[in-house]
Every structure is written in structure tokens, then in C-alpha cells.
Amino acid sequence: MTASVDEETPAPGRPARAARTLHRWLTASRPGLVGLALIIGVGAGLGAVAFRYLILGITWLVTGREDFSDAGRVASTHLPALGPWFLLLAPVLGGLLYGPLVTRFAPQARGHGVPEVMVAVARNEGRIPARVAGVKALASALCIGTGGSVGREGPIVQIGSALGSSIGQALRVPAGRLVLMVACGAAGGISATFNAPMAGVVFGLEIILRAFAAEAFGVLVISSVTANVVARLLVGDDTILHLPHYTLGSSTELLLYAGLGLLAGLLGWGFARVLYGVEDLCDVLWRGPEWLRPAVGGVVLGAVLLALPQLYGVGYPVLEDGLAGQYAVGFLLLLLVGKMLATSLTIGIGGSGGVFAPSLFIGGMAGTAFGMLAAALFPGLHLAPGAFGLVGMAAVFAGAAHAPITAVLIVFELTGDYDVILPLMIAVVLATGLSHLVSHKTIYTLKLLRRGVDIDAPEPDRVAGSTRHG
């Protein structure tokens, strides 16, 4: 009888013991954390590449081009009968597709994504629903591909973070380790998207974790580098932005860059206020079901795109043209104001996409216009307006996000040009300082405050009395 019982209930075999040993190693040891960072880095790199091609594919289906930005050819090659009027139709069609998707499956995928990751780290011990990654990827790709004037970096941060969180929750890792895994996903996403591993690490520390620690730095480096290597193996050294190289002609120019930094700080602060002011207006005006809001609002967004087709999608080719001096000062300023409005409308009507790229776009237009005016006023200095555009990109983002180290590193890694470091540092520090004096809240934390969540407050006071649409 004993023998038959033993045969029916055998002792755990070697595979089960090995699985338990591996699980303990991954969830409890420091080498295991390195292994998790590698896994997340591979996933974030693959996710960033897949997301990139998903956006390009949808954009091509709608416009016939991988990146719609040529103002001289505003008609869709796939919808020739509509002529330029397809710009009015595309955002409506996109809203009809991603509006129900987000409302039904993952409301967290609405908006620009980074604040949701920040609150998951600060209040929810890093727990993000697994479905968020898939819904965010598809919704953001549909939004951008059909004309939404937002960026792909916010979504890839949320996608990578959701991937890291899902792996950690599946393995039942401790809360402290789960938070690090979320930050690893964010760092890997930025690194793979921009081909900027250092900026990815600092983004994860400065914005997601909001703290610097040796252990966190180490694992984020591993994840960021791994994601970057995976992306480069798949797409080569090609980056989403091709920026020129500039040199500093004279130390006297630093005074002009300081002035640009102060202006950019106010511009970054202003962008955040316009963004949420437009969203408030959309909240007041809309009384229908949330799933229909992006489609109805898409009519207004389409009208803006009809007036300025250069605002369609992320807009990196237009940014490159602006830095290269292909636009006059007046048109640069028009694009600046138009991008603020188009991005705010895209988010306000319930679109899904980031505000990181729009910040770079606004800063690039503002900086180049500033450089052109300065060159006209001081012809003896032989200024390069595009250099001011590069610095403006970093400074406006720093003013909006209060993330000076990330801002400096992202432009430095995109250009690989050490000569821009001094102007970058001066402008970014001044932009961050002035913006912080005007308001302690960033473009990310302000969204959470509007929903009644203050992640800067002590734990018992973090939830305010009112809740608003975010």
C-alpha cells in the first residue's frame, strides 16, 4: 500500500527544484536583478522597434508616406480623390478606432503616459496592468499615424514600464525590486528610441524614480544598454532625428544662450499651461461618451492640420528642416504656436501620445528663430541659428519637465558634439531654474494634480479632495 501511494504522489523532481531555485535567484539575489534588467532591456528594445514600425505602417496606410511632413504634397497618395481634405478625415477615423479601444480596455493608455508610470512607482509599488502595454502601443500608433501631433517617447516609456512591471508581477518580486524593473523598462524604451543609452538611464532616475542610488543606476545602465544594442542590431545606427554639428564661435555667444535659456524656461512652463488649459476646455465642452470624444474632436484637430500640414504626427522631418534654416522667422514662430495648439488638442480630445517630442519641436523652432534674430542683430559674431535651435530643444523640455540632466544628455547623444555642451548646460540650468521659480509643478506632475494626486506630498496627504479628467 505504501509503495502505491508513493507511486501516486511522487516527490518533486529536478525540473521543479530547478525552477524554484531559478525563481529565488531572480527575485532575491543581486545577480538575479541583473538578469531581470537584461530581460527587460531585450523586451524594451524589441518593443521600441516594433512600435516604431507600427507607427510607420499606419502612417503609410493613411498617407502613402512613412512620415507625412511635406507641405508641398498635402494629398494622400492612397486617397487621391480627397486631395488635402484627407487631413480633416484622418484624425476622425483614427479617433473612431482608438477611442473605443482605450475606453474599453485600458483608460490608463489615454494621454501622454509618463505621469501614469510616475504614480505607479510613487503610490502603487510599481504595479501596472499587463494589458496597458499592448493597448498603449496600438492606440498611440493609431493616434500618431492618423495625424495626432504627439510624440512616441511617452508611449514607449509606458510600454517598457508596463513590460517590466508585468514580468515582475508574474515572478512575484518584492515591491522595491518591482519599482526598479518599471524604471528599467522606461530607461530601455528611451535608449532604444533615441539611440541614447545615457539619457535613458538618467530619464529613469530623474523622472521615473525621482532619486539617484547606486543600485538603481547599475541595473538601469544594464537595461538601457541592452535595449540600445537590440534596437541597433535590428535597425542599424539610424536614429529618429538627424541633427547637424555646430561649434561655439566665441565665448561671447554664451550670453545669448543664457538669454535663450530664460526664454525657454518660460516657454516650457507656458506649454504645460496651454496643454492643460485646452484639456480643461475640452472637458467643459464635451458631454458625450468618452469613446466618441477623439473622433468628434478630430474634426477640430483636422482643421488645424489642414491649415498647417507640417504638424501631422510627430514632426521630426519638419524639426530637422527648421534647424537647417529652411524656414523664415515668422513661419518658425507660426509652427511653434501651431504645435502647442495641435498637441494640446490631441491630448485634450483623448488622444494617446507623448509630450516629450512636442517639447523638442517647440524648443527647436523657438531656438532657431532666436538665433536668426540674434544673427541679424550681431552680424559680427557669425552665429549659427541651428545651434540655438539644438539648445532650445533641450531648454524647453527642461523648463517643462524640470529634468536638466536628461535634457542635456538627450541632445548631446543625438548630436555627439561636445562643442555644444557649454551652451547646453547654461541654457538648460537657467531654463530649469526660472521655470521652477514660476512653478514647482512639471508638465508631468501637473497632470496628476489635476486628478487630485500629489506625489510630492507625504503619503497620507497625496490624494486631494477633487478628481478631474486627466
C-alpha positions as CSV (number, residue, x, y, z in Angstrom):
1,M,0.0,0.0,0.0
2,T,2.8,2.4,0.9
3,A,4.5,1.7,-2.4
4,S,1.3,2.5,-4.4
5,V,0.9,5.8,-2.5
6,D,4.4,6.8,-3.3
7,E,3.9,6.0,-6.9
8,E,0.7,8.2,-7.0
9,T,2.3,11.2,-5.2
10,P,6.0,11.3,-6.3
11,A,8.4,13.7,-4.7
12,P,9.2,16.9,-6.7
13,G,11.7,16.1,-9.5
14,R,14.7,18.0,-10.6
15,P,12.9,20.3,-13.0
16,A,10.6,21.6,-10.2
17,R,13.5,22.1,-7.9
18,A,15.5,23.9,-10.6
19,A,12.5,26.2,-11.3
20,R,12.2,27.1,-7.6
21,T,16.0,27.8,-7.4
22,L,15.8,30.0,-10.5
23,H,12.9,31.9,-9.1
24,R,14.6,32.5,-5.8
25,W,17.7,33.7,-7.7
26,L,15.8,36.1,-9.9
27,T,13.6,37.6,-7.1
28,A,16.0,37.7,-4.1
29,S,19.6,38.0,-5.3
30,R,21.5,40.9,-6.8
31,P,22.8,38.8,-9.7
32,G,19.2,37.9,-10.3
33,L,18.3,41.6,-10.5
34,V,21.0,41.9,-13.2
35,G,19.3,39.0,-15.1
36,L,15.9,40.7,-14.9
37,A,17.4,44.0,-16.2
38,L,18.8,42.1,-19.2
39,I,15.4,40.5,-19.9
40,I,13.6,43.8,-19.6
41,G,16.2,45.5,-21.8
42,V,15.7,42.9,-24.6
43,G,11.9,43.4,-24.3
44,A,12.1,47.2,-24.3
45,G,14.4,47.2,-27.3
46,L,12.1,44.8,-29.3
47,G,9.1,46.9,-28.2
48,A,10.6,50.2,-29.3
49,V,11.5,48.8,-32.7
50,A,8.0,47.2,-33.1
51,F,6.3,50.4,-32.0
52,R,8.3,52.4,-34.5
53,Y,7.4,50.2,-37.4
54,L,3.8,50.1,-36.3
55,I,3.6,53.9,-36.4
56,L,5.4,54.0,-39.8
57,G,3.0,51.3,-41.2
58,I,-0.2,53.1,-40.1
59,T,1.1,56.4,-41.3
60,W,1.9,54.8,-44.7
61,L,-1.6,53.2,-44.9
62,V,-3.2,56.6,-44.3
63,T,-0.9,59.0,-46.2
64,G,1.2,56.8,-48.6
65,R,4.3,58.1,-46.9
66,E,6.2,56.9,-43.8
67,D,6.3,60.3,-42.3
68,F,3.9,62.9,-43.6
69,S,5.6,66.3,-43.4
70,D,5.9,67.8,-46.9
71,A,3.8,70.9,-47.1
72,G,4.1,70.9,-50.9
73,R,2.4,67.5,-51.2
74,V,-0.5,67.5,-48.8
75,A,-2.6,65.0,-50.6
76,S,-2.6,61.3,-49.5
77,T,-1.3,59.0,-52.3
78,H,-3.8,56.4,-51.1
79,L,-6.8,58.7,-51.1
80,P,-6.2,60.9,-54.1
81,A,-9.8,61.8,-54.6
82,L,-9.9,63.7,-51.3
83,G,-6.9,65.9,-52.0
84,P,-5.8,67.8,-48.9
85,W,-9.1,67.2,-47.3
86,F,-8.0,63.8,-46.1
87,L,-6.2,65.8,-43.3
88,L,-9.7,66.6,-42.0
89,L,-10.8,62.9,-42.2
90,A,-7.7,61.1,-40.9
91,P,-8.0,62.2,-37.2
92,V,-11.7,61.4,-37.2
93,L,-11.0,57.9,-38.5
94,G,-8.2,57.4,-36.0
95,G,-10.4,58.6,-33.1
96,L,-13.1,56.1,-34.1
97,L,-10.5,53.3,-33.8
98,Y,-8.5,54.2,-30.7
99,G,-11.3,55.9,-28.7
100,P,-13.3,52.7,-28.0
101,L,-10.1,50.7,-27.7
102,V,-8.7,52.8,-24.8
103,T,-12.1,53.4,-23.1
104,R,-12.9,49.7,-23.1
105,F,-9.6,48.0,-22.3
106,A,-7.1,50.5,-20.7
107,P,-8.1,54.0,-19.8
108,Q,-4.6,54.5,-18.4
109,A,-3.4,54.5,-22.0
110,R,-5.1,57.8,-22.7
111,G,-2.8,60.9,-22.7
112,H,0.9,61.0,-22.6
113,G,1.8,58.1,-20.4
114,V,4.7,59.2,-18.2
115,P,2.5,60.5,-15.3
116,E,0.8,57.2,-15.1
117,V,4.2,55.5,-14.7
118,M,5.2,58.0,-12.1
119,V,2.1,57.4,-10.0
120,A,2.5,53.7,-10.3
121,V,6.0,54.0,-8.9
122,A,5.1,56.5,-6.2
123,R,1.8,55.0,-5.0
124,N,1.2,51.6,-6.4
125,E,4.6,49.9,-5.7
126,G,5.2,49.7,-9.5
127,R,2.1,47.7,-10.4
128,I,0.9,48.4,-13.9
129,P,-1.7,46.2,-15.6
130,A,-0.2,44.0,-18.3
131,R,-2.7,45.0,-20.9
132,V,-1.6,48.6,-20.8
133,A,1.5,47.9,-23.0
134,G,-0.5,46.4,-25.9
135,V,-3.3,48.9,-25.8
136,K,-0.9,51.9,-25.4
137,A,1.2,50.7,-28.4
138,L,-1.8,50.3,-30.7
139,A,-3.7,53.4,-29.5
140,S,-0.7,55.7,-29.8
141,A,0.3,54.3,-33.2
142,L,-3.2,54.9,-34.5
143,C,-3.3,58.4,-33.0
144,I,0.1,59.4,-34.4
145,G,-0.4,57.6,-37.7
146,T,-3.7,59.4,-38.3
147,G,-2.4,62.9,-37.6
148,G,-2.2,63.2,-33.8
149,S,0.5,65.8,-33.1
150,V,2.2,64.0,-30.3
151,G,5.4,62.0,-29.7
152,R,6.3,58.4,-29.5
153,E,8.6,58.7,-26.5
154,G,5.9,58.9,-23.8
155,P,4.1,55.8,-25.1
156,I,7.4,53.8,-25.3
157,V,8.1,54.7,-21.7
158,Q,4.7,53.4,-20.6
159,I,5.1,50.4,-22.8
160,G,8.5,49.5,-21.5
161,S,7.4,50.2,-17.9
162,A,4.3,48.0,-18.3
163,L,6.5,45.2,-19.6
164,G,8.9,45.5,-16.7
165,S,6.0,45.6,-14.2
166,S,4.3,42.6,-15.8
167,I,7.4,40.5,-15.6
168,G,8.0,41.4,-12.0
169,Q,4.4,40.7,-11.0
170,A,4.4,37.4,-12.8
171,L,7.5,36.5,-10.7
172,R,6.0,38.0,-7.6
173,V,9.1,40.1,-6.9
174,P,9.3,42.4,-3.8
175,A,7.9,45.9,-4.2
176,G,11.3,47.6,-4.1
177,R,12.6,45.4,-6.9
178,L,9.3,45.8,-8.9
179,V,9.8,49.6,-8.9
180,L,13.3,49.2,-10.3
181,M,12.0,46.9,-13.0
182,V,9.5,49.6,-14.0
183,A,12.3,52.1,-14.3
184,C,14.4,49.7,-16.3
185,G,11.6,49.4,-18.8
186,A,11.4,53.2,-19.1
187,A,15.2,53.6,-19.5
188,G,15.3,50.9,-22.1
189,G,12.5,52.5,-24.1
190,I,14.1,55.9,-24.2
191,S,17.5,54.4,-25.0
192,A,16.2,52.3,-27.9
193,T,14.1,55.0,-29.4
194,F,16.7,57.8,-29.4
195,N,19.8,55.7,-29.6
196,A,20.7,57.5,-26.4
197,P,21.6,55.0,-23.6
198,M,22.9,57.6,-21.1
199,A,19.8,59.7,-21.5
200,G,17.7,56.6,-21.0
201,V,19.4,55.9,-17.6
202,V,19.0,59.4,-16.4
203,F,15.4,59.7,-17.5
204,G,14.6,56.6,-15.4
205,L,16.4,58.1,-12.4
206,E,15.4,61.7,-12.7
207,I,11.8,61.4,-13.8
208,I,10.5,57.9,-13.0
209,L,12.3,57.1,-9.7
210,R,13.0,60.8,-8.9
211,A,16.1,59.7,-7.0
212,F,19.7,58.6,-7.6
213,A,21.0,55.5,-6.0
214,A,24.0,53.2,-6.9
215,E,22.0,50.0,-7.2
216,A,19.3,51.7,-9.3
217,F,21.9,53.3,-11.6
218,G,23.6,49.9,-12.1
219,V,20.6,48.0,-13.2
220,L,19.2,50.9,-15.3
221,V,22.5,51.0,-17.2
222,I,22.3,47.3,-18.0
223,S,18.7,47.6,-19.2
224,S,19.4,50.8,-21.2
225,V,22.5,49.4,-22.9
226,T,20.8,46.1,-23.7
227,A,17.8,47.8,-25.2
228,N,20.1,50.0,-27.3
229,V,22.1,47.1,-28.6
230,V,18.9,45.2,-29.5
231,A,17.5,48.2,-31.4
232,R,20.7,48.8,-33.2
233,L,21.0,45.2,-34.3
234,L,17.6,45.4,-35.8
235,V,17.5,48.9,-37.4
236,G,21.2,49.8,-37.5
237,D,22.7,53.1,-36.4
238,D,19.7,55.1,-37.9
239,T,18.2,57.5,-35.4
240,I,14.8,59.1,-35.5
241,L,16.5,62.6,-35.6
242,H,19.4,63.6,-37.8
243,L,20.9,66.7,-36.3
244,P,23.8,68.8,-37.6
245,H,27.0,69.6,-35.8
246,Y,27.8,73.1,-34.6
247,T,30.7,74.8,-32.9
248,L,30.8,77.6,-30.4
249,G,32.4,80.6,-32.2
250,S,33.1,82.9,-29.3
251,S,32.5,82.8,-25.5
252,T,30.5,86.0,-26.0
253,E,27.8,83.8,-27.5
254,L,27.2,82.3,-24.1
255,L,25.4,85.4,-23.0
256,L,22.9,84.9,-25.9
257,Y,22.5,81.2,-25.0
258,A,21.8,82.4,-21.4
259,G,19.1,84.7,-22.7
260,L,17.6,81.8,-24.8
261,G,17.6,79.6,-21.6
262,L,15.5,82.1,-19.7
263,L,13.1,82.4,-22.6
264,A,12.9,78.7,-23.0
265,G,12.1,78.2,-19.3
266,L,9.1,80.4,-19.6
267,L,8.1,78.7,-22.9
268,G,8.3,75.2,-21.3
269,W,6.2,76.4,-18.4
270,G,3.7,78.1,-20.8
271,F,3.5,74.9,-22.9
272,A,2.3,72.9,-19.8
273,R,-0.3,75.5,-19.0
274,V,-1.6,75.7,-22.6
275,L,-1.8,71.9,-22.7
276,Y,-4.0,71.5,-19.7
277,G,-5.9,74.7,-20.4
278,V,-7.0,73.2,-23.7
279,E,-7.8,69.9,-22.0
280,D,-10.0,71.8,-19.4
281,L,-11.8,73.5,-22.3
282,C,-12.4,70.1,-23.9
283,D,-13.8,68.8,-20.6
284,V,-16.2,71.7,-20.3
285,L,-17.4,71.4,-23.9
286,W,-17.8,67.6,-24.2
287,R,-20.8,65.9,-22.8
288,G,-21.0,62.7,-24.8
289,P,-19.5,59.3,-24.3
290,E,-15.7,59.1,-23.8
291,W,-15.2,56.6,-26.6
292,L,-16.6,59.1,-29.1
293,R,-14.7,62.1,-27.9
294,P,-11.5,61.5,-30.0
295,A,-13.5,61.2,-33.2
296,V,-15.6,64.3,-32.7
297,G,-12.6,66.3,-31.5
298,G,-10.7,65.0,-34.5
299,V,-12.7,67.4,-36.7
300,V,-11.1,70.4,-34.9
301,L,-7.6,68.8,-35.0
302,G,-8.1,68.1,-38.7
303,A,-8.9,71.7,-39.3
304,V,-5.6,72.7,-37.7
305,L,-3.7,70.1,-39.8
306,L,-5.4,71.4,-42.9
307,A,-4.0,74.9,-42.2
308,L,-0.6,73.6,-41.2
309,P,0.1,70.1,-42.6
310,Q,3.6,70.2,-41.0
311,L,2.0,69.4,-37.7
312,Y,0.8,66.0,-38.8
313,G,2.2,63.3,-36.5
314,V,5.5,63.5,-34.6
315,G,7.1,66.0,-37.0
316,Y,10.8,65.2,-36.8
317,P,11.4,65.9,-40.5
318,V,9.9,69.4,-40.0
319,L,12.1,69.9,-37.0
320,E,15.2,69.0,-39.0
321,D,14.2,71.4,-41.7
322,G,13.7,74.2,-39.2
323,L,17.1,73.6,-37.7
324,A,18.6,73.6,-41.2
325,G,17.3,77.1,-41.8
326,Q,14.7,76.3,-44.4
327,Y,12.0,78.4,-42.7
328,A,11.8,82.1,-42.1
329,V,11.4,83.5,-38.6
330,G,7.7,84.2,-39.0
331,F,7.0,80.7,-40.1
332,L,9.1,79.2,-37.3
333,L,7.0,81.1,-34.8
334,L,3.8,80.0,-36.5
335,L,4.9,76.4,-36.3
336,L,5.8,76.9,-32.6
337,V,2.3,78.2,-31.7
338,G,0.7,75.7,-34.0
339,K,2.5,72.7,-32.4
340,M,1.4,73.9,-28.9
341,L,-2.2,74.0,-30.1
342,A,-2.2,70.8,-32.1
343,T,-0.5,68.8,-29.3
344,S,-2.9,70.2,-26.7
345,L,-5.9,69.4,-28.9
346,T,-4.6,65.9,-29.5
347,I,-4.3,65.2,-25.7
348,G,-7.4,67.2,-24.9
349,I,-9.7,65.2,-27.1
350,G,-8.5,62.0,-25.6
351,G,-5.6,61.1,-27.9
352,S,-2.7,58.9,-26.9
353,G,0.9,60.1,-27.3
354,G,3.8,61.9,-25.6
355,V,4.7,65.5,-24.9
356,F,8.5,64.9,-25.0
357,A,8.8,65.2,-28.8
358,P,6.5,68.3,-29.0
359,S,8.7,69.9,-26.3
360,L,11.7,69.3,-28.5
361,F,9.9,70.6,-31.6
362,I,8.7,73.8,-29.8
363,G,12.2,74.4,-28.4
364,G,13.8,73.8,-31.8
365,M,11.5,76.3,-33.5
366,A,12.0,78.9,-30.8
367,G,15.7,78.5,-30.6
368,T,16.3,78.7,-34.3
369,A,14.1,81.9,-34.5
370,F,16.0,83.3,-31.6
371,G,19.3,82.5,-33.4
372,M,18.2,84.1,-36.6
373,L,17.2,87.3,-34.9
374,A,20.4,87.3,-32.9
375,A,22.4,86.8,-36.1
376,A,20.7,89.8,-37.7
377,L,21.4,92.0,-34.6
378,F,25.0,90.9,-34.2
379,P,26.4,90.1,-37.7
380,G,30.0,90.3,-36.4
381,L,29.5,87.1,-34.3
382,H,28.8,84.8,-37.2
383,L,26.1,82.9,-35.3
384,A,24.6,79.6,-36.4
385,P,20.8,79.7,-35.8
386,G,20.6,75.9,-35.9
387,A,22.9,75.7,-32.9
388,F,20.4,77.8,-30.9
389,G,17.7,75.5,-32.1
390,L,19.5,72.5,-30.7
391,V,20.0,74.2,-27.4
392,G,16.4,75.4,-27.4
393,M,15.2,71.8,-27.8
394,A,16.8,70.8,-24.5
395,A,16.0,74.0,-22.7
396,V,12.2,73.9,-23.4
397,F,12.0,70.3,-22.3
398,A,14.0,71.1,-19.2
399,G,11.7,74.0,-18.4
400,A,8.6,71.8,-18.9
401,A,9.8,68.7,-17.0
402,H,12.4,70.1,-14.6
403,A,14.8,67.4,-15.8
404,P,18.0,69.2,-16.6
405,I,20.4,66.2,-16.8
406,T,18.1,64.3,-19.1
407,A,17.7,67.4,-21.3
408,V,21.5,67.9,-21.7
409,L,22.2,64.3,-22.3
410,I,19.5,63.7,-24.9
411,V,20.7,66.5,-27.2
412,F,24.4,65.6,-26.6
413,E,23.8,62.0,-27.5
414,L,21.7,62.9,-30.6
415,T,24.5,65.1,-31.9
416,G,27.6,63.5,-30.5
417,D,29.0,67.0,-30.5
418,Y,30.9,68.1,-27.4
419,D,31.2,71.7,-28.6
420,V,27.5,72.3,-27.7
421,I,27.9,71.2,-24.0
422,L,28.7,74.6,-22.6
423,P,25.7,76.4,-24.3
424,L,23.5,73.4,-23.4
425,M,24.4,73.4,-19.7
426,I,24.0,77.2,-19.3
427,A,20.6,77.3,-21.1
428,V,19.2,74.2,-19.5
429,V,20.1,75.2,-16.0
430,L,18.7,78.7,-16.4
431,A,15.5,77.3,-18.0
432,T,15.0,74.8,-15.2
433,G,15.7,77.4,-12.5
434,L,13.4,80.0,-13.9
435,S,10.6,77.5,-14.6
436,H,11.0,76.1,-11.1
437,L,10.7,79.7,-9.6
438,V,7.5,80.2,-11.5
439,S,6.0,76.8,-10.5
440,H,7.2,73.8,-8.7
441,K,5.0,71.6,-10.8
442,T,6.1,70.0,-14.0
443,I,4.3,69.0,-17.2
444,Y,4.0,65.5,-15.7
445,T,3.1,66.2,-12.0
446,L,0.6,68.9,-13.1
447,K,-1.5,66.2,-14.8
448,L,-1.6,64.2,-11.6
449,L,-2.5,67.2,-9.5
450,R,-5.5,67.8,-11.8
451,R,-6.7,64.3,-10.9
452,G,-6.2,65.0,-7.2
453,V,-2.9,63.2,-6.8
454,D,0.2,64.9,-5.4
455,I,3.2,62.6,-5.4
456,D,5.3,65.2,-3.8
457,A,3.2,65.3,-0.7
458,P,3.6,63.0,2.3
459,E,1.8,59.7,1.9
460,P,-1.4,60.5,3.9
461,D,-1.9,63.7,2.0
462,R,-1.3,62.5,-1.5
463,V,-4.9,62.2,-2.5
464,A,-6.7,65.5,-2.7
465,G,-10.4,66.0,-2.4
466,S,-11.3,66.5,-6.1
467,T,-10.7,64.3,-9.0
468,R,-10.6,65.6,-12.6
469,H,-10.2,64.1,-16.0
470,G,-6.5,63.5,-16.8
